[in-house]
Structure formats: structure tokens, C-alpha cells
């Protein structure tokens, strides 16, 4: 699952795989702005078969928080 999330970030933000890290946060890099945030959300919903609530989306401000949220949804982050 972690690899799938990394792939989403690499695709949606144009990051190098080695730049993907748990401490990466929203708006900390120019690539992760409001438009790309929504693209990440849509890709996560599609990849993991989720329908995220607005509270979930607002809380997804870092890779670590996204991983935690996915775990609460029953998706093993490994």
C-alpha cells in the first residue's frame, strides 16, 4: 500500500520516488498545492476504493496523516 501511495505522489506531484517521505506536508513544496491536493485525493479514492468525507480531506495534510487515515479505513499501510 505504501508503494501505491508513493506512486500517486510521484504521478500527481511529479516527485522523484526518493522525495516521497512521511514528513512531506501539504504546501511545504510548490508541487503540493490545492489543485494537486484534490488530484491526490481523487487518485487515493480510486486506487483504494474509498469515498472520503470532507473532514478526512481537510485532515490529510501530510503523508503521515494520509497513511494514518488509510489505516483507520482498514487499509494496511505496511
N, C-alpha and C positions, 0 to 999 in steps of 0.2 A: 504494500500500500504506500509506503514511504516513497518508493521509486515512482509510483504513479503520480503522487503529488509533486515530486520533483519534476517529472515530465511536464506537468501542467504549467509549473512556474517557468520552466525553460521555454516552452512553447509560447505562453501568453506574454511573458516579460522579455523574451529574447535573452535570458540569462545563460551563462555558461553553467553546466552542471555543478562545477565546483563552487559556484557562487550561491548555491542553494544551501541555506543553513537555518536551524531552528530559531536563531535570534534575528532573522530577517524580518523587518517590520514594514507595515504599510506607510507609505510616504517617506521612508528612510532613503529610498533610492528613487530617482526620477521615473524609472520604468514602472514603479508600482504606484500609480495614481488612481483616481476614482474610476476612470474608464477601464483600465486594466484590472482593477479590483472586481468589477462586475463580470469581466470576461473570465477571471479566475473562478468566481462563484458559479457561473454557468457551467464551466468545464468540470468543476467538482461535482455539481449536481448530476450532470450527465454521466461522468465516469463512475460515480458510486451509487447512482440510482436514488438520489436524495431530492427532497424538496425542502430547502432551507427557509426558515422563518426570518423575518426582518431582524429580530433580535439576534439571531445566530449570525447573520451577515454583518451587522454592526460590530459584533464581538470578535470577528475574525481579523484582528489587527496585526497578527504575526503568524509565522509558520508554526510556532509552538502552540498558539491558541487554536489554529486550524487543526493541528494534529489532536489536541485535546478534545475539541468538538467532535471530530470524527470518531474518536474512541467512545464518547458518550452516545453516539448514534449506533454503536455496535460494530464499527469498522475497525479491525485490528490494524494498528499502525506499524507494528513490527520493527 
